[in-house]
């Protein structure tokens, strides 16, 4: 019995309540040295709340936390860091007006009053190169893509040498190759006796990364499984209480009218550097065109150009044949363009506004939501209730502030609003990022439904399996250029990965399918 390893971390009887929500209900968790634990559950099951308690962002209403057998009080992230606990959050905890280096050292108490930023930046470059998490230490956070910001969060913990690494959907913005590199980081840590808790909805990552799995359902711990003794199908069933379709049936593509045309579009990023370089493609109604690429290769700028949020420096944009170059976002909306942004919290929704008000943000300019410029509260609530019912948005009431909903339900609300307003083109940027398997299935079905109704969908995603599952064609961006456009039925993950690394379609090995439809 004395040889039995002792837990490095114990959470005992953890309970946390929010207004109208029991987020954690007497949850127990154990983590052993050298172990990777996967924490699973639907959106809103209480996973992030439990981890936020562990890192000192929330205080539990009941229960206790033990580190190495000793009860500890964690009142703040500083307390957690002192105990060797660090977390990469799904919603980034970065100061946008500060540089990467400044964010990484922010709050460290063992630095001189005036730290040597050049020395810090050099250390960050070394870690970036070692773990293949490339990022410019001197860049400001507001200048970085979502994927690059996620890399900063991961580097922050690596830099600080956390003993317990908590990862909340860290690979949502990474390529398969980068995810493998992250697995290497985890393996190095666990070989040193450190431990990790991994929150993810990607079953292949659970099976590849973890040693044990714990499943939360409606705030309660409902299952504990050894990873080697379970399967993705069983885990999905334990999470959502039903069988989940990992691959969806997609009807044959029936092309309608040409909805979107881009001709030699170029654009710069927020630093004035080239982000898009002579991008050309088109999308028809009844078609999903997927855009693949490593984060930071122009995907976000492409979505902004198409939705009117960023002006191009050259080229033409046509919506149903009408020239829309340099059109405003409102003009794009009126032309039938809807937008599901990558940052659902910061850009897709207004956290302090009610769910009903967020749902009405596209339709408030006209009847029945408003009349002669005056909003009609009853009509807003009636409209919101229809959307909540149709899209199965889990919210206590339509008047609940949307920030209190889970990430999956916020995304459903954004989808409901944008689908209702869409009249031609849906621009969907990472629409299933951070969602559980059930919510991911629902989002993909919604996009396929849009396609079947004759609408065009521009789907930007870093999940190659998602693109191969629901897209009709896939275009790959590298350094702002289109490396190639291929039918999804005639390509592979390996082929897309090569183009994502900068190999043009024409230069791919002869044995690789190269049929293109640009």
PLY file of the C-alpha trace (Angstrom):
ply
format ascii 1.0
element vertex 518
property float x
property float y
property float z
element edge 517
property int vertex1
property int vertex2
end_header
0.00 0.00 0.00
2.90 2.38 0.67
4.02 2.03 -2.97
0.65 3.30 -4.21
1.16 6.74 -5.78
-0.61 9.61 -4.08
-2.66 12.17 -5.98
-0.95 15.43 -6.83
-4.39 17.06 -6.88
-7.77 16.29 -5.29
-11.03 18.21 -5.66
-13.57 16.91 -3.16
-17.31 17.66 -3.20
-16.95 20.81 -5.28
-20.25 22.68 -5.65
-20.79 25.99 -7.46
-24.06 27.84 -8.08
-24.88 30.75 -10.35
-28.25 32.51 -10.63
-30.63 29.83 -11.88
-27.81 27.36 -12.58
-26.16 24.61 -10.52
-22.87 24.49 -12.43
-21.05 21.92 -10.25
-22.85 19.48 -7.99
-20.53 17.78 -5.46
-17.86 16.90 -8.04
-14.84 14.78 -7.07
-11.64 14.74 -9.14
-8.26 13.10 -8.65
-5.09 13.70 -10.66
-1.91 11.67 -10.27
1.71 12.59 -11.11
2.56 11.91 -14.73
-1.09 11.56 -15.72
-3.15 13.24 -18.43
-6.82 13.39 -17.50
-9.46 14.20 -20.12
-12.50 16.05 -18.78
-15.54 15.55 -21.01
-19.10 16.82 -21.05
-21.59 18.75 -23.13
-21.36 22.54 -23.31
-22.72 23.76 -19.99
-21.89 20.52 -18.15
-19.63 22.42 -15.72
-16.14 21.57 -16.99
-14.82 25.12 -17.38
-16.46 26.19 -14.11
-14.69 23.38 -12.26
-11.34 24.37 -13.74
-11.96 28.07 -13.09
-12.41 27.13 -9.42
-9.11 25.29 -9.52
-7.25 28.32 -10.88
-8.86 30.78 -8.47
-11.23 32.63 -10.81
-14.25 31.32 -8.89
-14.71 30.31 -5.26
-16.59 27.08 -4.59
-19.77 27.25 -2.52
-18.91 23.85 -1.01
-16.02 21.39 -1.11
-12.25 21.54 -0.77
-9.06 21.30 -2.85
-5.96 19.37 -1.85
-2.48 19.60 -3.38
-0.08 16.78 -2.52
-2.39 15.75 0.31
-2.59 19.20 1.91
-5.75 21.30 1.89
-5.20 24.58 0.06
-7.12 27.81 -0.34
-7.03 29.26 -3.85
-8.35 32.81 -3.86
-6.77 34.02 -7.09
-4.79 32.90 -10.15
-1.67 34.09 -8.29
-2.40 31.54 -5.54
-2.89 28.83 -8.17
0.35 29.76 -9.93
2.23 29.61 -6.62
0.95 26.04 -6.25
2.11 25.18 -9.78
-1.33 25.27 -11.42
-1.80 27.02 -14.76
-4.63 27.13 -17.30
-5.03 27.86 -20.98
-8.57 29.25 -21.16
-10.99 28.75 -24.04
-11.68 32.50 -23.94
-8.28 34.11 -23.88
-6.98 35.91 -20.78
-4.74 38.36 -22.61
-4.35 42.17 -22.50
-4.83 43.21 -26.11
-2.95 46.51 -25.82
0.21 44.79 -24.57
2.80 42.79 -26.48
3.19 39.02 -26.44
6.26 39.23 -24.19
4.54 41.63 -21.78
1.52 39.32 -21.51
3.68 36.27 -20.84
5.53 37.91 -17.91
2.54 39.86 -16.61
2.05 39.17 -12.90
5.36 37.37 -12.34
6.75 38.43 -8.98
10.36 37.25 -9.42
11.26 39.75 -12.13
13.28 42.97 -11.64
11.33 46.21 -11.41
12.31 46.94 -15.02
12.51 43.53 -16.73
14.85 42.94 -19.66
12.26 42.53 -22.42
14.93 41.54 -24.94
15.98 38.64 -22.75
12.33 37.66 -22.22
11.67 37.85 -25.97
14.70 35.66 -26.71
13.45 33.04 -24.25
10.01 33.14 -25.88
11.57 32.67 -29.33
13.47 29.64 -28.05
10.31 28.10 -26.60
8.35 28.97 -29.75
10.89 27.19 -31.91
11.17 24.20 -29.58
7.42 23.59 -29.40
6.54 24.80 -32.92
4.25 27.52 -31.54
5.55 30.36 -33.68
4.60 33.85 -32.56
6.30 37.27 -32.62
7.16 38.30 -29.01
7.10 41.97 -30.01
3.65 41.92 -31.64
0.66 43.39 -29.83
-2.10 40.94 -28.95
-4.72 42.94 -30.90
-2.63 42.41 -34.03
-2.68 38.60 -33.73
-5.15 36.10 -35.13
-7.22 33.96 -32.78
-4.89 31.02 -33.40
-1.80 33.06 -32.62
-3.39 34.31 -29.39
-4.00 30.70 -28.37
-0.33 29.96 -28.94
0.55 32.85 -26.59
-1.63 31.29 -23.87
0.15 27.95 -24.26
3.57 29.61 -24.27
2.67 31.54 -21.11
2.29 28.31 -19.13
5.34 26.68 -20.69
7.37 29.80 -19.80
6.13 29.73 -16.19
6.79 26.01 -15.71
3.40 24.91 -14.40
3.23 21.59 -12.49
-0.44 21.02 -13.32
-1.32 22.18 -16.83
-5.03 22.74 -17.54
-5.89 22.95 -21.23
-9.38 24.13 -22.20
-9.85 23.33 -25.91
-6.22 24.24 -26.70
-6.09 22.51 -30.10
-9.26 24.13 -31.44
-7.09 26.49 -33.49
-4.16 24.18 -34.23
-3.43 22.05 -37.28
-3.13 18.26 -36.81
0.65 18.64 -36.91
0.59 21.37 -34.23
-1.73 19.24 -32.10
0.83 16.45 -32.30
3.49 18.91 -31.17
1.29 19.83 -28.20
1.00 16.14 -27.39
4.80 16.10 -27.36
4.82 18.96 -24.85
2.41 17.03 -22.64
4.52 13.89 -22.86
7.67 15.81 -21.87
5.85 17.25 -18.86
4.35 13.96 -17.71
7.73 12.23 -18.07
8.99 14.76 -15.51
6.14 13.83 -13.14
3.96 16.80 -14.04
0.29 16.35 -14.85
-2.36 17.74 -17.17
-6.12 18.10 -17.33
-7.37 18.26 -20.89
-10.82 19.67 -21.72
-11.73 18.82 -25.30
-14.60 17.71 -27.50
-12.34 16.01 -30.05
-12.57 12.30 -29.39
-9.40 11.51 -31.34
-7.49 13.77 -28.93
-9.03 12.09 -25.90
-7.91 8.71 -27.17
-4.43 9.94 -28.17
-3.56 12.27 -25.29
-5.22 11.01 -22.12
-4.74 8.20 -19.61
-8.11 8.58 -17.85
-11.44 10.17 -18.74
-14.01 11.76 -16.42
-17.43 12.71 -17.77
-19.59 15.52 -16.38
-23.30 15.77 -17.11
-25.41 18.69 -15.87
-22.77 19.53 -13.28
-22.36 16.02 -11.86
-19.61 13.45 -12.33
-21.35 10.58 -14.11
-18.57 8.33 -15.41
-14.88 7.52 -14.96
-13.11 5.45 -17.63
-9.58 4.33 -18.35
-8.91 5.63 -21.86
-7.45 2.34 -23.10
-10.65 0.56 -22.07
-13.23 2.80 -23.76
-14.09 4.11 -27.25
-15.13 7.42 -28.86
-18.64 6.04 -29.38
-19.06 5.13 -25.71
-17.70 8.47 -24.52
-19.98 10.42 -26.86
-22.96 8.44 -25.60
-21.95 9.10 -21.98
-21.72 12.83 -22.74
-24.97 13.46 -24.59
-27.09 10.45 -23.64
-27.56 9.22 -27.22
-25.65 7.91 -30.22
-23.80 10.66 -32.11
-23.15 10.60 -35.86
-19.46 11.27 -36.41
-20.00 11.44 -40.18
-23.05 13.07 -41.73
-24.80 12.08 -44.93
-24.31 14.79 -47.53
-26.53 14.93 -50.58
-24.98 15.48 -54.00
-24.10 19.11 -54.67
-26.60 20.85 -56.97
-25.12 24.17 -58.06
-27.40 27.20 -58.28
-26.61 30.75 -59.27
-23.16 32.18 -58.65
-23.43 34.01 -55.29
-19.90 35.19 -54.53
-16.97 35.97 -56.80
-13.52 37.12 -55.68
-11.08 38.29 -58.36
-7.43 38.91 -57.40
-8.30 40.17 -53.91
-5.38 41.47 -51.85
-5.55 42.99 -48.37
-3.29 43.95 -45.46
-3.53 43.03 -41.78
-3.74 45.43 -38.81
0.01 45.98 -38.97
-0.14 46.99 -42.64
1.53 43.75 -43.76
0.20 41.67 -46.69
-2.49 39.25 -45.49
-4.24 38.27 -48.74
-2.43 37.99 -52.06
-4.47 37.86 -55.28
-7.13 35.50 -53.95
-9.56 34.27 -56.60
-12.49 31.88 -56.20
-16.27 31.72 -56.50
-19.14 30.02 -54.66
-22.50 28.97 -56.05
-25.77 28.56 -54.25
-26.16 25.01 -52.97
-22.43 24.70 -52.31
-20.10 24.78 -49.31
-16.58 26.01 -50.05
-14.19 25.22 -47.21
-11.11 27.32 -46.45
-8.24 25.45 -44.78
-4.99 26.84 -43.42
-2.85 27.27 -40.35
-4.05 30.18 -38.18
-2.59 33.49 -39.30
-2.45 32.77 -43.02
-5.16 35.21 -44.04
-8.36 33.39 -43.06
-9.63 36.09 -40.70
-8.82 38.86 -43.19
-10.63 36.92 -45.92
-13.78 36.71 -43.80
-13.53 40.42 -42.97
-13.13 41.42 -46.63
-16.13 39.32 -47.70
-18.33 40.75 -44.91
-17.27 44.38 -45.41
-15.27 44.64 -42.18
-11.96 45.18 -44.00
-11.25 46.93 -47.28
-9.15 45.16 -49.89
-6.19 46.90 -51.50
-6.93 45.48 -54.94
-9.35 43.20 -56.76
-13.09 42.85 -57.15
-15.87 41.33 -55.02
-19.16 40.46 -56.67
-22.34 39.40 -54.85
-24.81 37.97 -57.38
-22.91 39.87 -60.06
-23.05 43.23 -58.26
-19.74 44.93 -57.51
-19.42 45.20 -53.71
-15.80 46.27 -53.42
-15.32 48.49 -50.35
-18.99 48.07 -49.40
-19.86 48.67 -45.75
-20.87 45.83 -43.40
-24.47 47.09 -43.53
-24.42 47.02 -47.32
-23.15 43.44 -47.21
-25.91 42.48 -44.77
-28.49 44.03 -47.09
-26.94 42.08 -49.99
-27.78 38.86 -48.10
-24.45 38.11 -46.40
-24.51 36.62 -42.90
-21.45 36.21 -40.67
-20.61 33.77 -37.88
-17.37 35.28 -36.50
-14.48 33.36 -34.95
-14.70 35.32 -31.70
-18.24 34.59 -30.57
-17.84 36.34 -27.21
-16.03 39.48 -28.31
-17.60 39.96 -31.74
-20.56 37.65 -32.23
-22.54 38.56 -29.12
-22.93 41.35 -26.57
-22.41 39.63 -23.23
-24.35 42.05 -21.04
-27.37 42.08 -23.33
-30.23 39.60 -23.07
-30.41 36.52 -25.27
-33.51 38.02 -26.90
-31.72 41.27 -27.75
-28.75 39.39 -29.21
-31.10 37.34 -31.38
-32.79 40.52 -32.64
-29.61 42.36 -33.59
-29.98 41.61 -37.31
-33.72 42.15 -37.59
-34.25 45.23 -35.43
-34.37 47.62 -38.38
-37.74 46.44 -39.63
-41.08 44.75 -38.92
-42.11 42.93 -36.81
-39.29 43.73 -34.34
-39.56 47.47 -34.88
-42.10 49.83 -36.36
-41.08 53.24 -37.76
-37.78 53.06 -35.89
-39.33 52.13 -32.53
-38.50 48.75 -31.02
-41.40 46.51 -30.01
-40.36 44.58 -26.85
-43.18 42.03 -27.09
-42.31 41.23 -30.70
-38.64 40.84 -29.74
-39.53 38.33 -27.02
-41.87 36.41 -29.34
-39.20 36.28 -32.06
-36.56 35.21 -29.54
-38.73 32.43 -28.14
-39.27 31.05 -31.65
-35.51 31.03 -32.24
-34.82 29.46 -28.83
-37.30 26.68 -29.54
-36.20 26.10 -33.14
-32.48 25.97 -32.38
-32.79 24.36 -28.93
-30.89 27.14 -27.15
-30.60 26.23 -23.46
-31.28 29.44 -21.53
-33.26 30.04 -18.31
-35.29 32.81 -20.02
-35.03 34.93 -23.20
-34.08 37.84 -20.92
-31.07 36.08 -19.39
-27.82 37.89 -20.20
-26.14 35.87 -22.91
-22.76 35.80 -21.14
-24.25 33.38 -18.59
-24.88 30.76 -21.29
-22.38 28.03 -22.16
-20.17 28.53 -25.21
-22.23 26.07 -27.21
-25.48 27.85 -26.49
-23.98 31.25 -27.29
-22.89 29.78 -30.62
-26.38 28.39 -31.23
-27.84 31.86 -30.60
-25.42 33.41 -33.11
-26.26 30.70 -35.65
-29.97 31.24 -35.15
-29.64 34.98 -35.73
-27.40 34.65 -38.80
-29.37 31.82 -40.42
-32.60 33.75 -39.99
-31.02 36.80 -41.66
-29.13 34.95 -44.42
-30.32 35.62 -47.95
-27.54 34.29 -50.14
-24.16 33.79 -48.48
-23.22 32.45 -45.04
-19.66 33.19 -43.93
-18.95 30.76 -41.08
-15.60 31.12 -39.30
-14.73 28.15 -37.05
-18.44 27.62 -36.27
-17.90 24.42 -34.26
-14.79 25.53 -32.36
-15.01 24.51 -28.71
-18.37 22.77 -29.05
-19.19 19.31 -27.71
-19.87 16.45 -30.10
-23.63 16.90 -29.91
-23.50 20.66 -30.56
-20.91 20.14 -33.32
-23.24 17.67 -35.02
-26.09 20.22 -34.77
-23.98 23.06 -36.23
-22.84 20.95 -39.16
-26.40 19.86 -39.86
-27.48 23.51 -39.87
-24.80 24.41 -42.41
-25.77 21.47 -44.62
-29.39 22.55 -44.32
-28.41 26.02 -45.59
-26.67 24.38 -48.54
-29.69 22.21 -49.32
-31.88 25.32 -49.34
-29.78 26.74 -52.16
-27.64 29.14 -50.13
-23.86 29.45 -50.48
-21.62 28.77 -47.49
-18.03 29.94 -47.05
-16.74 27.70 -44.25
-13.41 28.69 -42.68
-12.13 25.92 -40.43
-8.90 24.43 -39.13
-10.61 21.09 -38.52
-9.70 19.17 -41.66
-12.09 16.34 -40.85
-14.90 18.90 -40.63
-14.02 20.30 -44.04
-13.87 16.84 -45.60
-17.18 15.94 -43.95
-19.39 18.83 -45.07
-17.55 20.96 -47.68
-17.97 20.31 -51.41
-14.65 21.94 -52.32
-11.70 22.96 -50.16
-9.38 25.91 -50.84
-6.10 26.06 -48.92
-4.54 29.38 -47.86
-0.84 29.74 -47.14
0.70 33.16 -46.48
-2.42 34.75 -47.94
-2.29 32.85 -51.24
-4.54 30.08 -52.51
-2.37 26.96 -52.85
-5.15 25.06 -54.60
-8.85 24.28 -54.68
-9.87 20.62 -54.67
-13.13 18.65 -54.45
-13.40 17.24 -50.94
-14.13 13.77 -52.32
-10.81 13.77 -54.18
-8.44 14.88 -51.45
-6.97 13.67 -48.15
-5.86 15.16 -44.84
-2.24 14.58 -45.90
-2.77 16.42 -49.20
-4.38 19.38 -47.45
-1.62 19.38 -44.85
1.06 19.69 -47.55
-0.72 22.67 -49.10
-1.16 24.21 -45.63
2.64 23.97 -45.33
3.07 25.96 -48.56
3.23 23.30 -51.28
1.10 24.40 -54.29
-1.38 21.90 -55.67
0.57 21.67 -58.93
3.70 20.59 -57.02
2.12 17.80 -54.99
3.38 14.24 -55.57
1.88 12.58 -58.61
0.42 9.81 -56.41
-1.68 12.39 -54.57
-5.11 13.21 -56.08
-4.79 16.58 -57.83
-8.12 17.11 -59.51
-9.09 20.71 -58.91
-12.16 22.75 -59.58
-11.28 26.36 -59.15
0 1
1 2
2 3
3 4
4 5
5 6
6 7
7 8
8 9
9 10
10 11
11 12
12 13
13 14
14 15
15 16
16 17
17 18
18 19
19 20
20 21
21 22
22 23
23 24
24 25
25 26
26 27
27 28
28 29
29 30
30 31
31 32
32 33
33 34
34 35
35 36
36 37
37 38
38 39
39 40
40 41
41 42
42 43
43 44
44 45
45 46
46 47
47 48
48 49
49 50
50 51
51 52
52 53
53 54
54 55
55 56
56 57
57 58
58 59
59 60
60 61
61 62
62 63
63 64
64 65
65 66
66 67
67 68
68 69
69 70
70 71
71 72
72 73
73 74
74 75
75 76
76 77
77 78
78 79
79 80
80 81
81 82
82 83
83 84
84 85
85 86
86 87
87 88
88 89
89 90
90 91
91 92
92 93
93 94
94 95
95 96
96 97
97 98
98 99
99 100
100 101
101 102
102 103
103 104
104 105
105 106
106 107
107 108
108 109
109 110
110 111
111 112
112 113
113 114
114 115
115 116
116 117
117 118
118 119
119 120
120 121
121 122
122 123
123 124
124 125
125 126
126 127
127 128
128 129
129 130
130 131
131 132
132 133
133 134
134 135
135 136
136 137
137 138
138 139
139 140
140 141
141 142
142 143
143 144
144 145
145 146
146 147
147 148
148 149
149 150
150 151
151 152
152 153
153 154
154 155
155 156
156 157
157 158
158 159
159 160
160 161
161 162
162 163
163 164
164 165
165 166
166 167
167 168
168 169
169 170
170 171
171 172
172 173
173 174
174 175
175 176
176 177
177 178
178 179
179 180
180 181
181 182
182 183
183 184
184 185
185 186
186 187
187 188
188 189
189 190
190 191
191 192
192 193
193 194
194 195
195 196
196 197
197 198
198 199
199 200
200 201
201 202
202 203
203 204
204 205
205 206
206 207
207 208
208 209
209 210
210 211
211 212
212 213
213 214
214 215
215 216
216 217
217 218
218 219
219 220
220 221
221 222
222 223
223 224
224 225
225 226
226 227
227 228
228 229
229 230
230 231
231 232
232 233
233 234
234 235
235 236
236 237
237 238
238 239
239 240
240 241
241 242
242 243
243 244
244 245
245 246
246 247
247 248
248 249
249 250
250 251
251 252
252 253
253 254
254 255
255 256
256 257
257 258
258 259
259 260
260 261
261 262
262 263
263 264
264 265
265 266
266 267
267 268
268 269
269 270
270 271
271 272
272 273
273 274
274 275
275 276
276 277
277 278
278 279
279 280
280 281
281 282
282 283
283 284
284 285
285 286
286 287
287 288
288 289
289 290
290 291
291 292
292 293
293 294
294 295
295 296
296 297
297 298
298 299
299 300
300 301
301 302
302 303
303 304
304 305
305 306
306 307
307 308
308 309
309 310
310 311
311 312
312 313
313 314
314 315
315 316
316 317
317 318
318 319
319 320
320 321
321 322
322 323
323 324
324 325
325 326
326 327
327 328
328 329
329 330
330 331
331 332
332 333
333 334
334 335
335 336
336 337
337 338
338 339
339 340
340 341
341 342
342 343
343 344
344 345
345 346
346 347
347 348
348 349
349 350
350 351
351 352
352 353
353 354
354 355
355 356
356 357
357 358
358 359
359 360
360 361
361 362
362 363
363 364
364 365
365 366
366 367
367 368
368 369
369 370
370 371
371 372
372 373
373 374
374 375
375 376
376 377
377 378
378 379
379 380
380 381
381 382
382 383
383 384
384 385
385 386
386 387
387 388
388 389
389 390
390 391
391 392
392 393
393 394
394 395
395 396
396 397
397 398
398 399
399 400
400 401
401 402
402 403
403 404
404 405
405 406
406 407
407 408
408 409
409 410
410 411
411 412
412 413
413 414
414 415
415 416
416 417
417 418
418 419
419 420
420 421
421 422
422 423
423 424
424 425
425 426
426 427
427 428
428 429
429 430
430 431
431 432
432 433
433 434
434 435
435 436
436 437
437 438
438 439
439 440
440 441
441 442
442 443
443 444
444 445
445 446
446 447
447 448
448 449
449 450
450 451
451 452
452 453
453 454
454 455
455 456
456 457
457 458
458 459
459 460
460 461
461 462
462 463
463 464
464 465
465 466
466 467
467 468
468 469
469 470
470 471
471 472
472 473
473 474
474 475
475 476
476 477
477 478
478 479
479 480
480 481
481 482
482 483
483 484
484 485
485 486
486 487
487 488
488 489
489 490
490 491
491 492
492 493
493 494
494 495
495 496
496 497
497 498
498 499
499 500
500 501
501 502
502 503
503 504
504 505
505 506
506 507
507 508
508 509
509 510
510 511
511 512
512 513
513 514
514 515
515 516
516 517
